[in-house]
């Protein structure tokens, strides 16, 4: 698996955790929010590390586009 593929998978995992927040409240919302926050922190740290020597913003945008709209890639 390439570095970009790994970043895309991390972003998809973060997005999936975020989607689980819909309709939740109270303790259940808090638990899922913590999972999403951890997943988001993981992808952000991985993007920062992978972006060394290149534009971080552009890499993050490319990863998010590929993760959320795979039909437009390639």
Biopython code that builds the backbone (N, CA, C, O; Angstrom):
import numpy as np
from Bio.PDB.StructureBuilder import StructureBuilder

atoms = [
    (1, "UNK", "N", (0.853, -1.178, 0.000)),
    (1, "UNK", "CA", (0.000, 0.000, 0.000)),
    (1, "UNK", "C", (0.897, 1.239, 0.000)),
    (1, "UNK", "O", (1.815, 1.357, 0.812)),
    (2, "UNK", "N", (0.618, 2.145, -0.912)),
    (2, "UNK", "CA", (1.411, 3.368, -1.006)),
    (2, "UNK", "C", (1.057, 4.323, 0.141)),
    (2, "UNK", "O", (0.047, 4.155, 0.824)),
    (3, "UNK", "N", (1.905, 5.310, 0.326)),
    (3, "UNK", "CA", (1.656, 6.306, 1.372)),
    (3, "UNK", "C", (0.338, 7.033, 1.144)),
    (3, "UNK", "O", (-0.423, 7.244, 2.088)),
    (4, "UNK", "N", (0.064, 7.416, -0.094)),
    (4, "UNK", "CA", (-1.178, 8.132, -0.382)),
    (4, "UNK", "C", (-2.392, 7.237, -0.134)),
    (4, "UNK", "O", (-3.416, 7.705, 0.362)),
    (5, "UNK", "N", (-2.282, 5.964, -0.474)),
    (5, "UNK", "CA", (-3.382, 5.030, -0.201)),
    (5, "UNK", "C", (-3.633, 4.905, 1.298)),
    (5, "UNK", "O", (-4.780, 4.832, 1.739)),
    (6, "UNK", "N", (-2.563, 4.882, 2.072)),
    (6, "UNK", "CA", (-2.705, 4.801, 3.533)),
    (6, "UNK", "C", (-3.380, 6.056, 4.074)),
    (6, "UNK", "O", (-4.230, 5.973, 4.961)),
    (7, "UNK", "N", (-3.006, 7.212, 3.545)),
    (7, "UNK", "CA", (-3.629, 8.468, 3.974)),
    (7, "UNK", "C", (-5.111, 8.490, 3.612)),
    (7, "UNK", "O", (-5.939, 8.951, 4.398)),
    (8, "UNK", "N", (-5.441, 7.997, 2.437)),
    (8, "UNK", "CA", (-6.837, 7.941, 2.002)),
    (8, "UNK", "C", (-7.643, 7.037, 2.929)),
    (8, "UNK", "O", (-8.759, 7.382, 3.318)),
    (9, "UNK", "N", (-7.091, 5.897, 3.277)),
    (9, "UNK", "CA", (-7.788, 4.981, 4.190)),
    (9, "UNK", "C", (-7.977, 5.612, 5.569)),
    (9, "UNK", "O", (-9.036, 5.455, 6.178)),
    (10, "UNK", "N", (-6.970, 6.319, 6.064)),
    (10, "UNK", "CA", (-7.106, 7.002, 7.354)),
    (10, "UNK", "C", (-8.193, 8.065, 7.282)),
    (10, "UNK", "O", (-8.977, 8.211, 8.220)),
    (11, "UNK", "N", (-8.250, 8.812, 6.176)),
    (11, "UNK", "CA", (-9.272, 9.834, 6.022)),
    (11, "UNK", "C", (-10.657, 9.204, 5.967)),
    (11, "UNK", "O", (-11.600, 9.716, 6.571)),
    (12, "UNK", "N", (-10.778, 8.106, 5.251)),
    (12, "UNK", "CA", (-12.076, 7.418, 5.186)),
    (12, "UNK", "C", (-12.512, 6.928, 6.555)),
    (12, "UNK", "O", (-13.694, 6.994, 6.892)),
    (13, "UNK", "N", (-11.574, 6.440, 7.341)),
    (13, "UNK", "CA", (-11.896, 5.985, 8.698)),
    (13, "UNK", "C", (-12.370, 7.159, 9.556)),
    (13, "UNK", "O", (-13.324, 7.030, 10.322)),
    (14, "UNK", "N", (-11.703, 8.291, 9.421)),
    (14, "UNK", "CA", (-12.119, 9.488, 10.163)),
    (14, "UNK", "C", (-13.511, 9.934, 9.726)),
    (14, "UNK", "O", (-14.356, 10.239, 10.568)),
    (15, "UNK", "N", (-13.752, 9.972, 8.433)),
    (15, "UNK", "CA", (-15.061, 10.366, 7.920)),
    (15, "UNK", "C", (-16.162, 9.418, 8.400)),
    (15, "UNK", "O", (-17.271, 9.853, 8.712)),
    (16, "UNK", "N", (-15.851, 8.122, 8.458)),
    (16, "UNK", "CA", (-16.837, 7.138, 8.909)),
    (16, "UNK", "C", (-17.194, 7.362, 10.374)),
    (16, "UNK", "O", (-18.360, 7.258, 10.756)),
    (17, "UNK", "N", (-16.198, 7.667, 11.187)),
    (17, "UNK", "CA", (-16.466, 7.954, 12.604)),
    (17, "UNK", "C", (-17.309, 9.215, 12.742)),
    (17, "UNK", "O", (-18.209, 9.267, 13.581)),
    (18, "UNK", "N", (-17.029, 10.231, 11.930)),
    (18, "UNK", "CA", (-17.803, 11.462, 11.983)),
    (18, "UNK", "C", (-19.263, 11.204, 11.610)),
    (18, "UNK", "O", (-20.172, 11.756, 12.229)),
    (19, "UNK", "N", (-19.483, 10.371, 10.605)),
    (19, "UNK", "CA", (-20.846, 10.071, 10.158)),
    (19, "UNK", "C", (-21.669, 9.400, 11.258)),
    (19, "UNK", "O", (-22.889, 9.554, 11.303)),
    (20, "UNK", "N", (-21.017, 8.671, 12.127)),
    (20, "UNK", "CA", (-21.713, 7.985, 13.211)),
    (20, "UNK", "C", (-22.271, 8.944, 14.265)),
    (20, "UNK", "O", (-23.096, 8.545, 15.087)),
    (21, "UNK", "N", (-21.832, 10.198, 14.248)),
    (21, "UNK", "CA", (-22.301, 11.176, 15.222)),
    (21, "UNK", "C", (-23.735, 11.630, 14.952)),
    (21, "UNK", "O", (-24.417, 12.100, 15.863)),
    (22, "UNK", "N", (-24.189, 11.496, 13.729)),
    (22, "UNK", "CA", (-25.516, 11.970, 13.346)),
    (22, "UNK", "C", (-26.595, 11.304, 14.190)),
    (22, "UNK", "O", (-26.669, 10.078, 14.271)),
    (23, "UNK", "N", (-27.420, 12.120, 14.809)),
    (23, "UNK", "CA", (-28.555, 11.630, 15.572)),
    (23, "UNK", "C", (-28.242, 11.173, 16.986)),
    (23, "UNK", "O", (-29.146, 10.757, 17.711)),
    (24, "UNK", "N", (-26.995, 11.242, 17.387)),
    (24, "UNK", "CA", (-26.642, 10.815, 18.742)),
    (24, "UNK", "C", (-26.687, 12.001, 19.701)),
    (24, "UNK", "O", (-26.541, 13.155, 19.297)),
    (25, "UNK", "N", (-26.890, 11.691, 20.966)),
    (25, "UNK", "CA", (-26.799, 12.728, 21.980)),
    (25, "UNK", "C", (-26.284, 12.108, 23.272)),
    (25, "UNK", "O", (-26.140, 10.891, 23.390)),
    (26, "UNK", "N", (-26.017, 12.962, 24.214)),
    (26, "UNK", "CA", (-25.581, 12.504, 25.534)),
    (26, "UNK", "C", (-24.266, 11.754, 25.510)),
    (26, "UNK", "O", (-23.352, 12.084, 24.754)),
    (27, "UNK", "N", (-24.190, 10.743, 26.351)),
    (27, "UNK", "CA", (-22.968, 9.957, 26.523)),
    (27, "UNK", "C", (-22.570, 9.231, 25.245)),
    (27, "UNK", "O", (-21.385, 9.138, 24.928)),
    (28, "UNK", "N", (-23.540, 8.724, 24.519)),
    (28, "UNK", "CA", (-23.235, 8.021, 23.273)),
    (28, "UNK", "C", (-22.575, 8.968, 22.266)),
    (28, "UNK", "O", (-21.619, 8.592, 21.586)),
    (29, "UNK", "N", (-23.092, 10.197, 22.176)),
    (29, "UNK", "CA", (-22.496, 11.198, 21.284)),
    (29, "UNK", "C", (-21.067, 11.487, 21.714)),
    (29, "UNK", "O", (-20.168, 11.549, 20.876)),
    (30, "UNK", "N", (-20.852, 11.662, 23.003)),
    (30, "UNK", "CA", (-19.520, 11.969, 23.523)),
    (30, "UNK", "C", (-18.533, 10.854, 23.194)),
    (30, "UNK", "O", (-17.401, 11.129, 22.797)),
    (31, "UNK", "N", (-18.947, 9.605, 23.355)),
    (31, "UNK", "CA", (-18.067, 8.474, 23.062)),
    (31, "UNK", "C", (-17.684, 8.444, 21.590)),
    (31, "UNK", "O", (-16.514, 8.259, 21.252)),
    (32, "UNK", "N", (-18.666, 8.625, 20.716)),
    (32, "UNK", "CA", (-18.372, 8.615, 19.283)),
    (32, "UNK", "C", (-17.566, 9.852, 18.876)),
    (32, "UNK", "O", (-16.723, 9.776, 17.982)),
    (33, "UNK", "N", (-17.818, 10.976, 19.520)),
    (33, "UNK", "CA", (-17.041, 12.179, 19.229)),
    (33, "UNK", "C", (-15.574, 11.962, 19.548)),
    (33, "UNK", "O", (-14.704, 12.384, 18.786)),
    (34, "UNK", "N", (-15.288, 11.304, 20.674)),
    (34, "UNK", "CA", (-13.906, 10.998, 21.053)),
    (34, "UNK", "C", (-13.252, 10.084, 20.016)),
    (34, "UNK", "O", (-12.089, 10.285, 19.664)),
    (35, "UNK", "N", (-13.980, 9.086, 19.526)),
    (35, "UNK", "CA", (-13.437, 8.195, 18.489)),
    (35, "UNK", "C", (-13.131, 8.968, 17.221)),
    (35, "UNK", "O", (-12.082, 8.778, 16.605)),
    (36, "UNK", "N", (-14.065, 9.855, 16.827)),
    (36, "UNK", "CA", (-13.837, 10.661, 15.629)),
    (36, "UNK", "C", (-12.632, 11.582, 15.825)),
    (36, "UNK", "O", (-11.792, 11.703, 14.933)),
    (37, "UNK", "N", (-12.546, 12.224, 16.975)),
    (37, "UNK", "CA", (-11.434, 13.141, 17.243)),
    (37, "UNK", "C", (-10.098, 12.416, 17.159)),
    (37, "UNK", "O", (-9.139, 12.938, 16.590)),
    (38, "UNK", "N", (-10.033, 11.228, 17.717)),
    (38, "UNK", "CA", (-8.807, 10.436, 17.657)),
    (38, "UNK", "C", (-8.468, 10.077, 16.210)),
    (38, "UNK", "O", (-7.313, 10.179, 15.797)),
    (39, "UNK", "N", (-9.470, 9.659, 15.447)),
    (39, "UNK", "CA", (-9.244, 9.320, 14.041)),
    (39, "UNK", "C", (-8.806, 10.550, 13.246)),
    (39, "UNK", "O", (-7.925, 10.454, 12.392)),
    (40, "UNK", "N", (-9.413, 11.699, 13.523)),
    (40, "UNK", "CA", (-9.050, 12.939, 12.831)),
    (40, "UNK", "C", (-7.624, 13.361, 13.185)),
    (40, "UNK", "O", (-6.874, 13.799, 12.312)),
    (41, "UNK", "N", (-7.250, 13.234, 14.443)),
    (41, "UNK", "CA", (-5.889, 13.562, 14.854)),
    (41, "UNK", "C", (-4.878, 12.645, 14.167)),
    (41, "UNK", "O", (-3.802, 13.088, 13.765)),
    (42, "UNK", "N", (-5.228, 11.378, 14.037)),
    (42, "UNK", "CA", (-4.342, 10.413, 13.392)),
    (42, "UNK", "C", (-4.099, 10.774, 11.929)),
    (42, "UNK", "O", (-2.959, 10.774, 11.466)),
    (43, "UNK", "N", (-5.171, 11.081, 11.207)),
    (43, "UNK", "CA", (-5.002, 11.430, 9.793)),
    (43, "UNK", "C", (-4.250, 12.746, 9.644)),
    (43, "UNK", "O", (-3.419, 12.872, 8.745)),
    (44, "UNK", "N", (-4.518, 13.725, 10.498)),
    (44, "UNK", "CA", (-3.817, 15.001, 10.408)),
    (44, "UNK", "C", (-2.317, 14.837, 10.671)),
    (44, "UNK", "O", (-1.493, 15.442, 9.985)),
    (45, "UNK", "N", (-1.978, 14.033, 11.649)),
    (45, "UNK", "CA", (-0.564, 13.783, 11.948)),
    (45, "UNK", "C", (0.118, 13.057, 10.790)),
    (45, "UNK", "O", (1.256, 13.373, 10.444)),
    (46, "UNK", "N", (-0.562, 12.100, 10.198)),
    (46, "UNK", "CA", (0.003, 11.355, 9.072)),
    (46, "UNK", "C", (0.194, 12.259, 7.858)),
    (46, "UNK", "O", (1.200, 12.144, 7.158)),
    (47, "UNK", "N", (-0.748, 13.148, 7.602)),
    (47, "UNK", "CA", (-0.617, 14.087, 6.485)),
    (47, "UNK", "C", (0.548, 15.038, 6.733)),
    (47, "UNK", "O", (1.332, 15.311, 5.824)),
    (48, "UNK", "N", (0.664, 15.537, 7.947)),
    (48, "UNK", "CA", (1.765, 16.435, 8.278)),
    (48, "UNK", "C", (3.106, 15.753, 8.042)),
    (48, "UNK", "O", (4.018, 16.349, 7.469)),
    (49, "UNK", "N", (3.224, 14.522, 8.478)),
    (49, "UNK", "CA", (4.471, 13.775, 8.301)),
    (49, "UNK", "C", (4.744, 13.517, 6.820)),
    (49, "UNK", "O", (5.871, 13.693, 6.356)),
    (50, "UNK", "N", (3.727, 13.105, 6.085)),
    (50, "UNK", "CA", (3.894, 12.782, 4.666)),
    (50, "UNK", "C", (4.167, 14.018, 3.817)),
    (50, "UNK", "O", (4.761, 13.912, 2.744)),
    (51, "UNK", "N", (3.742, 15.182, 4.284)),
    (51, "UNK", "CA", (3.870, 16.413, 3.502)),
    (51, "UNK", "C", (5.250, 17.048, 3.602)),
    (51, "UNK", "O", (5.499, 18.091, 2.997)),
    (52, "UNK", "N", (6.130, 16.441, 4.347)),
    (52, "UNK", "CA", (7.457, 17.011, 4.515)),
    (52, "UNK", "C", (8.077, 17.312, 3.146)),
    (52, "UNK", "O", (8.255, 16.413, 2.323)),
    (53, "UNK", "N", (8.399, 18.584, 2.917)),
    (53, "UNK", "CA", (9.008, 18.978, 1.658)),
    (53, "UNK", "C", (8.017, 19.337, 0.562)),
    (53, "UNK", "O", (8.418, 19.663, -0.555)),
    (54, "UNK", "N", (6.718, 19.281, 0.875)),
    (54, "UNK", "CA", (5.711, 19.664, -0.108)),
    (54, "UNK", "C", (4.612, 20.477, 0.571)),
    (54, "UNK", "O", (4.615, 20.631, 1.793)),
    (55, "UNK", "N", (3.701, 20.980, -0.197)),
    (55, "UNK", "CA", (2.628, 21.804, 0.325)),
    (55, "UNK", "C", (1.627, 20.928, 1.073)),
    (55, "UNK", "O", (0.946, 20.100, 0.467)),
    (56, "UNK", "N", (1.542, 21.113, 2.392)),
    (56, "UNK", "CA", (0.676, 20.294, 3.231)),
    (56, "UNK", "C", (-0.794, 20.474, 2.853)),
    (56, "UNK", "O", (-1.552, 19.505, 2.797)),
    (57, "UNK", "N", (-1.186, 21.714, 2.596)),
    (57, "UNK", "CA", (-2.571, 22.004, 2.237)),
    (57, "UNK", "C", (-2.974, 21.246, 0.967)),
    (57, "UNK", "O", (-4.054, 20.656, 0.914)),
    (58, "UNK", "N", (-2.125, 21.260, -0.038)),
    (58, "UNK", "CA", (-2.429, 20.570, -1.285)),
    (58, "UNK", "C", (-2.533, 19.057, -1.081)),
    (58, "UNK", "O", (-3.411, 18.408, -1.649)),
    (59, "UNK", "N", (-1.635, 18.503, -0.271)),
    (59, "UNK", "CA", (-1.692, 17.072, 0.010)),
    (59, "UNK", "C", (-2.982, 16.728, 0.746)),
    (59, "UNK", "O", (-3.653, 15.756, 0.396)),
    (60, "UNK", "N", (-3.332, 17.506, 1.749)),
    (60, "UNK", "CA", (-4.564, 17.244, 2.496)),
    (60, "UNK", "C", (-5.783, 17.326, 1.576)),
    (60, "UNK", "O", (-6.672, 16.478, 1.652)),
    (61, "UNK", "N", (-5.829, 18.329, 0.718)),
    (61, "UNK", "CA", (-6.953, 18.476, -0.214)),
    (61, "UNK", "C", (-7.025, 17.282, -1.164)),
    (61, "UNK", "O", (-8.113, 16.783, -1.453)),
    (62, "UNK", "N", (-5.877, 16.826, -1.647)),
    (62, "UNK", "CA", (-5.839, 15.666, -2.543)),
    (62, "UNK", "C", (-6.338, 14.405, -1.837)),
    (62, "UNK", "O", (-7.088, 13.618, -2.415)),
    (63, "UNK", "N", (-5.920, 14.221, -0.594)),
    (63, "UNK", "CA", (-6.336, 13.049, 0.187)),
    (63, "UNK", "C", (-7.845, 13.094, 0.427)),
    (63, "UNK", "O", (-8.533, 12.092, 0.227)),
    (64, "UNK", "N", (-8.361, 14.242, 0.851)),
    (64, "UNK", "CA", (-9.796, 14.354, 1.127)),
    (64, "UNK", "C", (-10.620, 14.128, -0.134)),
    (64, "UNK", "O", (-11.650, 13.456, -0.090)),
    (65, "UNK", "N", (-10.178, 14.682, -1.251)),
    (65, "UNK", "CA", (-10.899, 14.495, -2.507)),
    (65, "UNK", "C", (-10.916, 13.016, -2.897)),
    (65, "UNK", "O", (-11.958, 12.480, -3.275)),
    (66, "UNK", "N", (-9.772, 12.371, -2.805)),
    (66, "UNK", "CA", (-9.693, 10.950, -3.166)),
    (66, "UNK", "C", (-10.524, 10.084, -2.217)),
    (66, "UNK", "O", (-11.139, 9.107, -2.644)),
    (67, "UNK", "N", (-10.542, 10.441, -0.937)),
    (67, "UNK", "CA", (-11.294, 9.657, 0.042)),
    (67, "UNK", "C", (-12.801, 9.839, -0.122)),
    (67, "UNK", "O", (-13.570, 8.891, 0.035)),
    (68, "UNK", "N", (-13.208, 11.046, -0.434)),
    (68, "UNK", "CA", (-14.639, 11.360, -0.464)),
    (68, "UNK", "C", (-15.262, 11.278, -1.851)),
    (68, "UNK", "O", (-16.480, 11.151, -1.976)),
    (69, "UNK", "N", (-14.445, 11.348, -2.882)),
    (69, "UNK", "CA", (-14.945, 11.333, -4.266)),
    (69, "UNK", "C", (-14.041, 10.464, -5.144)),
    (69, "UNK", "O", (-13.437, 10.970, -6.090)),
    (70, "UNK", "N", (-13.940, 9.186, -4.851)),
    (70, "UNK", "CA", (-12.997, 8.330, -5.593)),
    (70, "UNK", "C", (-13.317, 8.237, -7.086)),
    (70, "UNK", "O", (-12.435, 7.944, -7.893)),
    (71, "UNK", "N", (-14.554, 8.482, -7.448)),
    (71, "UNK", "CA", (-14.935, 8.397, -8.860)),
    (71, "UNK", "C", (-14.306, 9.500, -9.705)),
    (71, "UNK", "O", (-14.262, 9.379, -10.929)),
    (72, "UNK", "N", (-13.822, 10.568, -9.086)),
    (72, "UNK", "CA", (-13.209, 11.660, -9.840)),
    (72, "UNK", "C", (-11.694, 11.501, -9.964)),
    (72, "UNK", "O", (-11.042, 12.288, -10.649)),
    (73, "UNK", "N", (-11.140, 10.498, -9.311)),
    (73, "UNK", "CA", (-9.691, 10.274, -9.366)),
    (73, "UNK", "C", (-9.314, 9.476, -10.598)),
    (73, "UNK", "O", (-10.078, 8.650, -11.097)),
    (74, "UNK", "N", (-8.111, 9.754, -11.067)),
    (74, "UNK", "CA", (-7.512, 8.910, -12.062)),
    (74, "UNK", "C", (-7.758, 9.275, -13.451)),
    (74, "UNK", "O", (-7.279, 8.600, -14.361)),
]
sb = StructureBuilder()
sb.init_structure("model")
sb.init_model(0)
sb.init_chain("A")
sb.init_seg("    ")
for serial, (resi, resn, name, xyz) in enumerate(atoms, 1):
    if name == "N":
        sb.init_residue(resn, " ", resi, " ")
    sb.init_atom(name, np.array(xyz, "f"), 0.0, 1.0, " ", f" {name:<3s}", serial, name[0])
structure = sb.get_structure()
